[in-house]
Amino acid sequence: MNEVPATVAFLPASVTVTGVRGESLLDCAIANNIAIESECGGSCACTTCCVRILAGGPGLSAPEAPEIDRLELELKQGVDIRLACQALIVAGEITVDIAPFNNL
């Protein structure tokens, strides 16, 4: 099977990297020295890794109940808002705004 690699563009850092299928956006960023705040270390216990998906959302896993619940609890909602620790790379070209969203 010949899998098409995913590319992930992190803004405002303006860095584009190759993502690994099944890897979270948070892990992809860390592996490429891109800083995304994550107080809980990626366990879906906070919302500090909240990001906005600017393009390529279908190239990520669908949000699951724990992520949806956490975002709703913190009043951070919208189809383009995800927790970087929970959004898994599937395929395609994905663009992510990693700027803090503490005021959503």
N, C-alpha and C positions, 0 to 999 in steps of 0.2 A: 504494500500500500504506500503510495506517494502522497504524504501530507503536505499541504501548503502551509508554510510557516505564517504565524501572525506577526504583525508589526504593531507596536504600541508607541504612540507619540505622547510624551508627557509635556504638558504646558503648565506654567509659563517657562519651564526649564528649556524648552525647545530641543528636547533630546528624543530621538526615535531609536527604538531597540527592537530586537527580535524576541518575541514572547514564546514561551513554552506552553504547549497545550496542557491545561490542567493546573497551571501555576496561577496564583492570585496576582492581581495587579500590585498589591503590596510587596509580595515576594519578588516580582519582576523588577519593581523599582529598587528595592534593596540590593538585588543582585547586580544592578547597573549603577550603583552609587547615586541614586536619586532619592532625596529625602522626602518621605511622607511621614507625618507624625502618627504615632500609634501607641497610645498609652497602655493598652491592654496586650500588646504584642501580637495582635492578629487573632484574638479569640472571640471576637464579636461581642465584647463586653462593654464597649464604649463606641463613640462615633468620631473619634479624632482622626480617623483615616478616611473620612467622608470626602468623596471626589465627585466631580460632575463629568459625565460621559458626553463629550461634544460630538462624536461620530463613531460609528461602528458598534453600537450597543448590541446588535444581534450576534456579534463576535464574542460575546461574553455569556457565561452561564446565566440562567434566569435567577432572580433573587428568590431565596428560600425564606420560610417563615421566620427564623431567628433574625435575619437581616432586616426584613420588613418590620418586624416588631420593634427592633432596636431603633430604626429610623423614625418610626411613628412615635415612639416614646420620647425621642429627642426633638420631635416636630421638624424633622428634616425629610421632606417628602418630595416626590416628583419622579417621573419615569427615568429621568437622566441622572438622578442622584443614587450613588452606590457607596458601599463600604469597600474600600480597596482590598481589605482582608478577605472579603467574601466573594468578590467578583472574579470568577475564574476565566482565564483566557481559553477561547475555543478556536477561533480562526479569524482571518481577515485583517483589516486595517482599523485600528482603534485609536481614538484621540481622547485623552483624559486631561482635564484641568485639575491639577493637584493643589491649587490655591486653597487655603483654609476656608471652610464654609461654616464658621461658628455662628453666623448671623442668618442662617436659612430660616 
